[in-house]
Amino acid sequence: MSALRKVVPISAPAGPPGGPETRRPRKKGDPSFLQEVELERLFKAIDSVRDRAIFRIGYHAGLRASEIGILEMRDYTAKTERLFVHRLKGSNSGEHHLCREESRVLRAWLKIRGSGPGPIFPSRKGGPISRKMLDVLMKEYAEKAGIPAKLRHFHVLKHSCVTHLLSKGFNVEQVQDWVGHSNIQNTMIYARVTNSRREEMARALKEVWK
């Protein structure tokens, strides 16, 4: 196991109330992501105890589909509600601090799975659940939730995690550490997506600062 990288849990600053589900025109190169209302619809569409845990952890930890499959029981510490995540493609592995909802759905799944060693989310054959199967599940649940077809891929959860954290006021360095980006430029790509909030604020300030 690689050296432990402790991720300090971050408390979200008070964010703006959820507004209407609107999308600004997407520029070429912008990462695709789910609006928060779309994300909530997706979670509500999931009727499997196992899959609720998969999708919650995938989103909150900003994991790739292939990183979900390699999570092992030895990586989970119930007492401290932490999960050691092994990130791929040169990203930084380290401890992920489970939020309340992640912990709840994971515990519910483990009551069914049991505490034996092996993958936390095994396939029917007992091996790690595959990236291909996770994309199949994403397409099924996203269709049920009315998510646009172009967003029905598992990696959109990581894009959404980064975008939502930045839009809630966390700085780029915090978000970089949270999702394990080894290069801050990978995080900066998402910062462009949140500029629309700055534009909205500027329009509002024109009415206040006359």
C-alpha positions in Angstrom: 0.0 0.0 0.0 1.3 3.4 -0.8 2.2 5.9 1.9 -0.9 7.2 3.6 -1.9 10.7 2.5 -4.2 12.2 5.2 -7.0 14.2 3.7 -8.3 16.7 6.3 -12.1 16.8 6.2 -13.5 20.0 5.0 -16.7 21.6 6.1 -18.7 23.3 3.4 -19.3 27.0 3.6 -22.9 28.0 3.5 -23.8 27.9 -0.2 -26.5 29.6 -2.1 -30.0 28.1 -2.1 -30.6 25.7 -4.9 -31.9 27.6 -7.9 -33.7 26.4 -11.0 -32.2 23.7 -13.1 -30.5 25.8 -15.8 -27.4 25.1 -17.9 -25.2 27.7 -19.4 -23.8 26.9 -22.9 -21.0 24.4 -22.5 -17.7 25.6 -24.0 -15.4 23.2 -25.8 -13.1 21.5 -23.3 -15.4 22.1 -20.3 -15.9 18.9 -18.2 -19.5 17.7 -18.2 -21.3 17.6 -14.8 -24.7 17.1 -13.2 -26.6 20.0 -11.6 -27.2 19.3 -7.9 -31.0 18.8 -8.6 -30.1 16.2 -11.2 -27.7 14.5 -8.8 -30.5 14.2 -6.2 -32.8 12.7 -8.8 -30.2 10.2 -9.7 -29.7 9.1 -6.0 -33.5 8.8 -5.6 -33.7 6.6 -8.7 -31.3 4.0 -7.2 -33.3 1.2 -5.5 -30.4 -1.2 -4.7 -28.7 -1.0 -1.3 -25.3 -1.9 -2.9 -25.7 0.6 -5.7 -26.7 3.5 -3.3 -23.3 3.0 -1.6 -21.4 2.8 -4.9 -22.9 6.0 -6.3 -22.6 8.0 -3.1 -19.0 7.1 -2.5 -18.2 7.5 -6.2 -19.6 11.1 -6.1 -18.4 12.3 -2.7 -14.9 10.9 -3.0 -14.6 11.8 -6.7 -13.7 8.3 -7.8 -13.4 6.8 -11.3 -15.4 3.6 -12.0 -12.1 1.6 -12.0 -11.3 2.9 -8.5 -14.6 1.7 -7.1 -13.8 -1.8 -8.2 -10.5 -2.0 -6.3 -11.9 -0.9 -2.9 -11.2 -3.7 -0.4 -12.7 -4.4 3.0 -9.2 -3.8 4.4 -9.4 -0.2 3.2 -12.4 0.6 5.3 -12.1 1.6 9.0 -15.6 1.7 10.5 -14.5 3.2 13.8 -13.2 6.4 12.2 -15.5 6.3 9.2 -12.6 6.5 6.8 -11.9 4.7 3.5 -8.4 4.5 2.0 -8.9 5.1 -1.7 -6.4 3.9 -4.3 -6.5 6.4 -7.1 -5.2 5.5 -10.6 -3.8 7.3 -13.6 -1.2 9.1 -11.5 -3.6 10.6 -9.0 -2.7 10.7 -5.3 -4.2 7.9 -3.1 -5.1 8.5 0.5 -7.8 8.5 3.2 -11.2 9.6 2.3 -13.4 10.8 5.3 -16.9 9.5 4.7 -19.7 12.1 5.1 -22.8 11.1 7.1 -24.8 9.9 4.0 -21.9 7.9 2.7 -21.3 6.2 6.0 -25.1 5.4 6.3 -25.4 3.7 2.9 -22.1 1.9 3.2 -23.0 0.4 6.6 -26.4 -0.6 5.2 -24.7 -2.4 2.3 -22.1 -4.1 4.6 -24.9 -5.6 6.7 -25.9 -7.5 3.5 -22.4 -8.2 2.2 -20.8 -9.2 5.4 -17.4 -8.3 6.8 -15.3 -10.9 5.0 -12.2 -9.9 3.1 -12.3 -9.0 -0.6 -13.8 -6.3 -2.7 -16.3 -4.0 -0.9 -18.4 -4.1 -4.1 -18.0 -7.6 -5.6 -19.4 -8.8 -8.9 -21.7 -11.8 -9.1 -18.6 -13.9 -9.6 -17.0 -12.6 -6.5 -14.4 -10.4 -8.1 -14.3 -6.6 -8.2 -17.3 -5.0 -9.9 -16.2 -3.9 -13.4 -16.0 -0.4 -14.9 -18.2 -1.7 -17.7 -20.9 -2.8 -15.3 -20.8 0.6 -13.4 -21.4 2.4 -16.7 -24.3 0.1 -17.4 -25.8 0.9 -14.0 -25.2 4.6 -14.6 -27.0 4.5 -17.9 -30.0 2.6 -16.3 -30.4 4.9 -13.3 -29.7 8.1 -15.2 -32.3 7.2 -17.7 -34.8 6.5 -14.9 -33.9 9.9 -13.4 -34.3 11.8 -16.6 -30.7 12.7 -16.9 -29.6 13.8 -20.4 -28.1 11.0 -22.5 -24.8 12.7 -22.9 -24.3 12.7 -19.1 -25.1 9.0 -18.5 -21.5 7.9 -17.8 -20.0 7.1 -14.4 -17.1 9.6 -14.7 -19.6 12.4 -14.6 -19.8 11.8 -10.8 -16.1 12.9 -10.4 -16.7 15.9 -12.6 -19.7 16.8 -10.6 -17.9 16.4 -7.3 -15.1 18.8 -8.3 -17.4 21.4 -9.8 -19.8 21.4 -6.8 -17.0 21.8 -4.3 -15.5 24.7 -6.2 -19.0 26.3 -6.6 -19.5 26.1 -2.8 -16.5 28.2 -2.1 -13.6 25.7 -1.5 -10.4 26.9 -3.0 -8.6 25.1 -5.8 -5.9 23.6 -3.5 -8.5 22.1 -1.1 -10.4 20.5 -4.0 -7.2 19.3 -5.6 -6.3 17.5 -2.4 -9.8 16.1 -1.8 -10.0 14.4 -5.2 -6.3 13.4 -5.5 -5.3 15.5 -8.5 -1.5 15.4 -8.7 -1.4 18.4 -11.0 -3.4 21.5 -9.9 -4.0 22.3 -13.6 -6.4 19.3 -13.7 -8.4 21.1 -11.0 -8.2 24.5 -12.6 -10.1 23.1 -15.6 -13.2 22.9 -13.4 -12.8 26.4 -12.1 -13.8 27.8 -15.5 -17.1 26.0 -15.1 -18.0 27.9 -11.9 -17.3 31.3 -13.4 -21.0 31.6 -14.3 -21.7 32.1 -10.6 -19.3 35.0 -10.6 -21.2 36.5 -13.6 -24.5 36.1 -11.8 -23.1 37.8 -8.7 -21.8 40.7 -10.9 -25.2 41.2 -12.4 -26.8 41.2 -8.9 -24.2 43.7 -7.6 -25.1 46.2 -10.4 -28.4 46.5 -8.7 -26.9 46.9 -5.2 -23.8 49.1 -6.0 -25.5 51.8 -8.1 
